[in-house]
């Protein structure tokens, strides 16, 4: 899988652990896993989203994504409080494979520390990160 085969939208922020964050109005953000992450995991069969009203620090475990190949922890890209989870993922976890940036989102959160947004990667930096990871791991 080449980096140019991976969808990396310019309007999102990214983590080195392959979560994305779309900043929305009123201090809110929508979180999911990237196209790269879902391709690495392959067929996603189970998603354990965070609990509504749960609060997380940046980098803390936020949920679990299980595929036929692996179980992967999912991390909070910024300090946040969960407002809503994507209930569709409970019955159709494969939405994360089919539409990772649309129907496959995991949670809508209230961002508790706006300054942490500056520490996230933009699309170009995330693409470079993936490229360097692929070179390291073959």
Z-matrix of the N, CA and C atoms (Angstrom, degrees):
N
C 1 1.461
C 2 1.529 1 108.51
N 3 1.302 2 115.55 1 120.50
C 4 1.470 3 121.43 2 179.11
C 5 1.523 4 109.66 3 -89.29
N 6 1.329 5 116.15 4 154.10
C 7 1.465 6 120.73 5 -180.00
C 8 1.530 7 110.81 6 -60.31
N 9 1.339 8 117.40 7 -35.27
C 10 1.473 9 119.20 8 -179.09
C 11 1.529 10 112.88 9 -72.10
N 12 1.335 11 117.76 10 -7.95
C 13 1.475 12 121.71 11 175.94
C 14 1.523 13 111.26 12 -91.01
N 15 1.330 14 116.54 13 -1.30
C 16 1.458 15 121.55 14 -176.29
C 17 1.522 16 109.55 15 -102.88
N 18 1.313 17 116.19 16 132.54
C 19 1.460 18 121.54 17 178.48
C 20 1.529 19 108.93 18 -79.76
N 21 1.353 20 115.98 19 118.71
C 22 1.466 21 121.20 20 179.37
C 23 1.531 22 107.54 21 -130.60
N 24 1.338 23 117.59 22 87.10
C 25 1.465 24 120.33 23 -177.90
C 26 1.536 25 112.46 24 -59.24
N 27 1.330 26 115.24 25 140.61
C 28 1.469 27 121.83 26 -178.28
C 29 1.525 28 113.95 27 -70.97
N 30 1.338 29 117.58 28 -21.79
C 31 1.472 30 119.98 29 -173.30
C 32 1.525 31 113.88 30 -88.80
N 33 1.338 32 117.60 31 7.64
C 34 1.457 33 120.88 32 -178.26
C 35 1.520 34 110.94 33 -112.36
N 36 1.333 35 115.30 34 164.11
C 37 1.464 36 123.05 35 172.20
C 38 1.530 37 106.22 36 -108.53
N 39 1.337 38 116.54 37 150.44
C 40 1.465 39 121.03 38 -174.32
C 41 1.520 40 111.93 39 -131.40
N 42 1.347 41 114.74 40 157.99
C 43 1.457 42 121.08 41 173.51
C 44 1.529 43 108.17 42 -111.17
N 45 1.322 44 116.39 43 162.89
C 46 1.467 45 120.27 44 176.10
C 47 1.527 46 111.01 45 -70.52
N 48 1.327 47 117.66 46 -15.04
C 49 1.466 48 121.45 47 177.58
C 50 1.534 49 111.43 48 -95.49
N 51 1.334 50 116.71 49 13.71
C 52 1.470 51 124.71 50 171.28
C 53 1.522 52 116.42 51 71.21
N 54 1.335 53 116.39 52 35.27
C 55 1.466 54 120.53 53 166.19
C 56 1.527 55 107.50 54 -99.26
N 57 1.316 56 115.93 55 154.27
C 58 1.468 57 120.27 56 173.43
C 59 1.521 58 109.26 57 -119.60
N 60 1.335 59 114.29 58 157.08
C 61 1.461 60 121.98 59 177.94
C 62 1.520 61 108.10 60 -137.04
N 63 1.317 62 115.78 61 124.47
C 64 1.469 63 121.39 62 173.49
C 65 1.518 64 106.58 63 -105.39
N 66 1.326 65 116.22 64 114.30
C 67 1.459 66 120.75 65 -179.74
C 68 1.524 67 108.05 66 -75.56
N 69 1.334 68 115.36 67 128.65
C 70 1.460 69 121.59 68 179.67
C 71 1.526 70 108.38 69 -117.46
N 72 1.302 71 117.14 70 -179.51
C 73 1.473 72 120.46 71 -176.95
C 74 1.518 73 112.72 72 -67.90
N 75 1.314 74 115.18 73 163.51
C 76 1.471 75 122.68 74 175.57
C 77 1.530 76 113.52 75 58.30
N 78 1.344 77 116.63 76 40.68
C 79 1.469 78 119.36 77 173.82
C 80 1.521 79 113.20 78 67.81
N 81 1.324 80 117.56 79 23.24
C 82 1.458 81 121.23 80 -178.35
C 83 1.524 82 110.40 81 -106.62
N 84 1.330 83 114.88 82 159.29
C 85 1.454 84 120.46 83 176.28
C 86 1.514 85 110.16 84 -149.67
N 87 1.322 86 114.99 85 148.99
C 88 1.465 87 121.04 86 177.51
C 89 1.525 88 106.18 87 -108.36
N 90 1.345 89 116.45 88 136.60
C 91 1.458 90 122.14 89 -173.45
C 92 1.522 91 110.50 90 -122.56
N 93 1.335 92 115.50 91 144.00
C 94 1.463 93 121.34 92 174.93
C 95 1.516 94 109.79 93 -157.69
N 96 1.341 95 115.84 94 -172.22
C 97 1.459 96 119.47 95 174.38
C 98 1.522 97 108.60 96 -103.19
N 99 1.315 98 115.97 97 153.02
C 100 1.458 99 120.85 98 -174.65
C 101 1.535 100 112.57 99 -76.56
N 102 1.314 101 114.28 100 166.03
C 103 1.454 102 121.56 101 175.22
C 104 1.530 103 109.89 102 -57.68
N 105 1.324 104 116.36 103 -41.66
C 106 1.467 105 121.25 104 178.08
C 107 1.535 106 110.47 105 -59.21
N 108 1.329 107 117.27 106 -46.55
C 109 1.463 108 121.36 107 -178.86
C 110 1.523 109 111.37 108 -61.99
N 111 1.328 110 116.87 109 -44.29
C 112 1.467 111 118.33 110 -177.93
C 113 1.527 112 111.04 111 -68.99
N 114 1.338 113 117.64 112 -31.56
C 115 1.477 114 119.78 113 177.21
C 116 1.521 115 111.05 114 -71.13
N 117 1.325 116 116.60 115 -36.10
C 118 1.467 117 120.62 116 177.23
C 119 1.532 118 110.73 117 -67.67
N 120 1.323 119 116.99 118 -39.90
C 121 1.467 120 121.20 119 -179.50
C 122 1.531 121 112.09 120 -72.58
N 123 1.295 122 117.38 121 -29.21
C 124 1.476 123 126.25 122 -172.71
C 125 1.523 124 110.05 123 69.62
N 126 1.316 125 119.33 124 -136.40
C 127 1.463 126 122.29 125 -169.89
C 128 1.529 127 112.40 126 -71.17
N 129 1.331 128 116.15 127 108.06
C 130 1.467 129 121.64 128 -179.55
C 131 1.527 130 109.05 129 -78.69
N 132 1.339 131 115.04 130 127.00
C 133 1.472 132 120.43 131 -175.28
C 134 1.525 133 113.45 132 -115.43
N 135 1.344 134 116.90 133 -13.61
C 136 1.462 135 119.62 134 -177.51
C 137 1.523 136 109.26 135 -156.65
N 138 1.332 137 115.39 136 138.90
C 139 1.461 138 120.96 137 176.15
C 140 1.522 139 107.73 138 -130.10
N 141 1.324 140 115.60 139 129.45
C 142 1.461 141 121.06 140 174.28
C 143 1.525 142 107.09 141 -111.36
N 144 1.335 143 116.99 142 96.22
C 145 1.468 144 119.69 143 -178.45
C 146 1.532 145 111.09 144 -75.88
N 147 1.315 146 116.75 145 166.74
C 148 1.465 147 119.56 146 176.01
C 149 1.527 148 109.91 147 -71.14
N 150 1.318 149 116.56 148 164.50
C 151 1.464 150 121.44 149 178.04
C 152 1.527 151 110.07 150 -80.44
N 153 1.326 152 115.98 151 143.20
C 154 1.459 153 120.94 152 174.77
C 155 1.536 154 108.21 153 -61.73
N 156 1.317 155 116.29 154 138.95
C 157 1.471 156 125.53 155 -177.43
C 158 1.525 157 113.72 156 78.60
N 159 1.329 158 117.98 157 -4.93
C 160 1.472 159 119.77 158 176.38
C 161 1.525 160 108.78 159 -69.26
N 162 1.334 161 115.90 160 146.10
C 163 1.459 162 121.41 161 178.76
C 164 1.520 163 109.21 162 -114.37
N 165 1.332 164 115.66 163 141.11
C 166 1.457 165 121.59 164 -175.93
C 167 1.522 166 110.96 165 -133.01
N 168 1.322 167 115.05 166 145.38
C 169 1.454 168 120.72 167 170.44
C 170 1.522 169 107.15 168 -88.27
N 171 1.332 170 116.14 169 155.69
C 172 1.464 171 120.22 170 177.72
C 173 1.527 172 109.30 171 -56.58
N 174 1.335 173 116.15 172 132.03
C 175 1.455 174 121.50 173 177.31
C 176 1.517 175 115.35 174 87.03
N 177 1.341 176 117.67 175 -4.68
C 178 1.465 177 119.03 176 179.24
C 179 1.530 178 109.99 177 -83.24
N 180 1.330 179 115.89 178 157.18
C 181 1.459 180 120.66 179 -178.09
C 182 1.527 181 109.66 180 -63.30
N 183 1.323 182 115.40 181 129.62
C 184 1.451 183 123.46 182 -169.83
C 185 1.522 184 112.15 183 -113.82
N 186 1.329 185 116.06 184 -25.50
C 187 1.458 186 121.00 185 -177.96
C 188 1.513 187 109.25 186 177.75
N 189 1.333 188 115.95 187 -177.57
C 190 1.460 189 121.52 188 -179.05
C 191 1.520 190 109.10 189 -132.80
N 192 1.332 191 114.76 190 139.93
C 193 1.460 192 121.71 191 174.75
C 194 1.521 193 106.15 192 -122.38
N 195 1.335 194 115.92 193 126.95
C 196 1.461 195 120.58 194 -178.55
C 197 1.523 196 108.81 195 -117.17
N 198 1.324 197 115.26 196 134.44
C 199 1.465 198 120.02 197 176.68
C 200 1.518 199 108.58 198 -122.71
N 201 1.330 200 115.95 199 178.68
C 202 1.455 201 119.25 200 177.68
C 203 1.526 202 109.89 201 -66.00
N 204 1.323 203 117.23 202 -18.45
C 205 1.462 204 122.74 203 -174.65
C 206 1.529 205 114.10 204 -101.05
N 207 1.332 206 117.73 205 -33.19
C 208 1.466 207 120.28 206 -171.92
C 209 1.518 208 111.90 207 -160.56
N 210 1.331 209 114.66 208 165.99
C 211 1.461 210 121.84 209 170.68
C 212 1.524 211 105.54 210 -113.15
N 213 1.330 212 116.47 211 129.34
C 214 1.463 213 120.02 212 -177.04
C 215 1.526 214 110.09 213 -126.23
N 216 1.321 215 115.10 214 132.69
C 217 1.460 216 119.30 215 172.76
C 218 1.513 217 108.25 216 -76.34
N 219 1.296 218 115.04 217 154.15
C 220 1.450 219 124.05 218 -176.89
C 221 1.523 220 105.70 219 -122.52
N 222 1.332 221 118.27 220 133.08
C 223 1.462 222 121.42 221 -172.03
C 224 1.525 223 112.51 222 -116.07
N 225 1.319 224 115.96 223 147.57
C 226 1.465 225 121.46 224 178.71
C 227 1.528 226 109.25 225 -69.96
N 228 1.339 227 118.06 226 123.42
C 229 1.463 228 120.17 227 -179.41
C 230 1.531 229 113.37 228 -71.34
N 231 1.320 230 115.77 229 -24.81
C 232 1.471 231 122.40 230 178.24
C 233 1.526 232 107.99 231 -146.18
N 234 1.323 233 116.51 232 164.60
C 235 1.450 234 119.59 233 172.35
C 236 1.520 235 108.27 234 -61.91
N 237 1.336 236 116.72 235 132.99
C 238 1.465 237 118.05 236 -173.70
C 239 1.528 238 111.60 237 -160.09
N 240 1.333 239 113.60 238 165.65
C 241 1.462 240 122.72 239 172.35
C 242 1.521 241 107.00 240 -123.04
N 243 1.325 242 116.91 241 130.39
C 244 1.466 243 121.65 242 -176.62
C 245 1.528 244 109.75 243 -75.10
N 246 1.334 245 115.60 244 126.19
C 247 1.463 246 122.33 245 178.90
C 248 1.528 247 110.27 246 -98.33
N 249 1.330 248 114.90 247 -39.18
C 250 1.471 249 120.31 248 -174.80
C 251 1.523 250 108.11 249 -153.76
N 252 1.325 251 116.84 250 147.97
C 253 1.462 252 120.35 251 172.44
C 254 1.522 253 108.03 252 -115.71
N 255 1.322 254 115.49 253 159.17
C 256 1.453 255 121.22 254 178.50
C 257 1.525 256 108.37 255 -82.97
N 258 1.320 257 115.97 256 95.69
C 259 1.473 258 122.28 257 -177.47
C 260 1.532 259 112.39 258 -60.52
N 261 1.334 260 116.95 259 -26.35
C 262 1.468 261 120.29 260 -178.92
C 263 1.524 262 112.01 261 -60.59
N 264 1.341 263 116.64 262 -28.67
C 265 1.465 264 119.92 263 -177.08
C 266 1.526 265 112.82 264 -67.61
N 267 1.317 266 117.37 265 -22.84
C 268 1.467 267 120.63 266 179.56
C 269 1.531 268 109.96 267 -62.43
N 270 1.323 269 116.46 268 -45.85
C 271 1.467 270 121.08 269 -178.65
C 272 1.517 271 113.45 270 -92.38
N 273 1.327 272 116.97 271 -26.49
C 274 1.466 273 120.46 272 -177.80
C 275 1.535 274 110.94 273 -132.62
N 276 1.347 275 116.66 274 68.79
C 277 1.464 276 120.21 275 -178.48
C 278 1.529 277 112.89 276 -61.57
N 279 1.332 278 116.48 277 -21.80
C 280 1.462 279 120.07 278 -179.58
C 281 1.534 280 113.18 279 -65.07
N 282 1.346 281 116.77 280 -10.59
C 283 1.468 282 119.19 281 174.41
C 284 1.530 283 110.73 282 -58.23
N 285 1.336 284 116.63 283 -29.17
C 286 1.470 285 119.70 284 177.51
C 287 1.526 286 110.78 285 -64.95
N 288 1.331 287 117.62 286 -31.87
C 289 1.460 288 121.06 287 175.74
C 290 1.524 289 111.01 288 -77.88
N 291 1.314 290 116.27 289 -42.96
C 292 1.456 291 121.03 290 -173.43
C 293 1.523 292 113.50 291 -73.25
N 294 1.332 293 117.45 292 -36.55
C 295 1.464 294 121.09 293 -173.05
C 296 1.530 295 109.63 294 -151.20
N 297 1.350 296 117.57 295 67.92
C 298 1.471 297 119.71 296 -172.78
C 299 1.529 298 114.72 297 -60.19
N 300 1.335 299 117.84 298 -27.09
C 301 1.467 300 120.27 299 -177.99
C 302 1.530 301 113.27 300 -100.59
N 303 1.330 302 117.01 301 -0.78
C 304 1.460 303 121.06 302 -179.16
C 305 1.513 304 110.42 303 -121.06
N 306 1.338 305 115.91 304 -102.70
C 307 1.466 306 121.91 305 -177.87
C 308 1.526 307 113.49 306 -63.34
N 309 1.322 308 117.95 307 -17.07
C 310 1.459 309 121.56 308 -176.60
C 311 1.523 310 115.17 309 -93.32
N 312 1.322 311 118.16 310 16.03
C 313 1.476 312 120.50 311 177.18
C 314 1.527 313 110.04 312 -63.51
N 315 1.332 314 116.54 313 155.52
C 316 1.464 315 119.57 314 -177.01
C 317 1.523 316 113.09 315 -101.26
N 318 1.330 317 117.44 316 -47.19
C 319 1.470 318 119.06 317 -174.30
C 320 1.519 319 111.60 318 -150.04
N 321 1.328 320 113.92 319 149.72
C 322 1.460 321 122.30 320 170.60
C 323 1.524 322 105.05 321 -103.62
N 324 1.325 323 116.39 322 129.03
C 325 1.466 324 120.26 323 -174.68
C 326 1.523 325 111.35 324 -129.47
N 327 1.312 326 114.18 325 160.45
C 328 1.459 327 121.59 326 168.62
C 329 1.530 328 105.16 327 -97.16
N 330 1.326 329 116.23 328 123.66
C 331 1.457 330 121.16 329 -178.61
C 332 1.527 331 108.01 330 -78.36
N 333 1.335 332 116.75 331 121.63
C 334 1.464 333 119.94 332 -174.85
C 335 1.526 334 113.30 333 -92.40
N 336 1.330 335 117.70 334 -16.25
C 337 1.461 336 120.47 335 177.49
C 338 1.520 337 109.77 336 -139.37
N 339 1.318 338 116.55 337 95.59
C 340 1.467 339 122.39 338 -177.54
C 341 1.529 340 112.70 339 -58.10
N 342 1.336 341 117.57 340 -31.13
C 343 1.464 342 120.03 341 -176.92
C 344 1.534 343 111.77 342 -63.58
N 345 1.334 344 117.19 343 -24.68
C 346 1.468 345 120.50 344 179.97
C 347 1.528 346 112.13 345 -68.75
N 348 1.323 347 117.67 346 -18.87
C 349 1.466 348 120.59 347 177.85
C 350 1.526 349 110.55 348 -60.45
N 351 1.331 350 116.69 349 -32.57
C 352 1.467 351 121.03 350 -178.53
C 353 1.523 352 112.28 351 -66.82
N 354 1.329 353 117.33 352 -19.75
C 355 1.463 354 120.87 353 -178.15
C 356 1.531 355 112.49 354 -87.89
N 357 1.323 356 117.15 355 -6.58
C 358 1.459 357 120.63 356 179.03
C 359 1.529 358 110.38 357 -82.41
N 360 1.319 359 115.83 358 161.86
C 361 1.459 360 121.88 359 -178.67
C 362 1.521 361 110.67 360 -89.02
N 363 1.344 362 115.66 361 146.05
C 364 1.464 363 118.61 362 169.82
C 365 1.533 364 107.49 363 -86.08
N 366 1.326 365 117.05 364 178.70
C 367 1.467 366 120.67 365 -174.81
C 368 1.532 367 111.99 366 -59.55
N 369 1.316 368 118.02 367 -43.43
C 370 1.471 369 121.05 368 -178.75
C 371 1.526 370 111.39 369 -64.50
N 372 1.322 371 116.52 370 -43.25
C 373 1.470 372 120.46 371 -179.95
C 374 1.528 373 110.43 372 -66.74
N 375 1.333 374 117.25 373 -37.17
C 376 1.463 375 120.32 374 178.47
C 377 1.531 376 110.18 375 -66.70
N 378 1.322 377 116.87 376 -41.42
C 379 1.472 378 120.57 377 177.85
C 380 1.533 379 110.26 378 -60.47
N 381 1.316 380 117.40 379 -42.02
C 382 1.467 381 121.49 380 177.00
C 383 1.524 382 110.96 381 -63.49
N 384 1.318 383 116.72 382 -40.67
C 385 1.463 384 121.32 383 178.93
C 386 1.534 385 110.39 384 -61.02
N 387 1.327 386 116.73 385 -46.73
C 388 1.471 387 120.82 386 179.13
C 389 1.531 388 109.90 387 -60.28
N 390 1.319 389 115.70 388 -44.64
C 391 1.473 390 120.82 389 -179.36
C 392 1.530 391 110.27 390 -59.04
N 393 1.331 392 117.63 391 -45.16
C 394 1.466 393 120.39 392 -178.82
C 395 1.530 394 110.72 393 -68.71
N 396 1.327 395 118.00 394 -35.88
C 397 1.466 396 121.27 395 177.04
C 398 1.521 397 110.83 396 -64.31
N 399 1.319 398 115.98 397 -42.40
C 400 1.462 399 120.64 398 -179.12
C 401 1.524 400 110.21 399 -65.88
N 402 1.341 401 116.98 400 -36.57
C 403 1.474 402 120.02 401 178.48
C 404 1.526 403 110.43 402 -67.98
N 405 1.329 404 116.64 403 -38.09
C 406 1.476 405 121.47 404 179.61
C 407 1.521 406 111.57 405 -65.80
N 408 1.343 407 115.76 406 -41.94
C 409 1.457 408 120.92 407 -172.53
C 410 1.524 409 114.61 408 -102.31
N 411 1.320 410 114.82 409 1.18
C 412 1.475 411 119.21 410 176.88
C 413 1.452 412 113.65 411 78.93
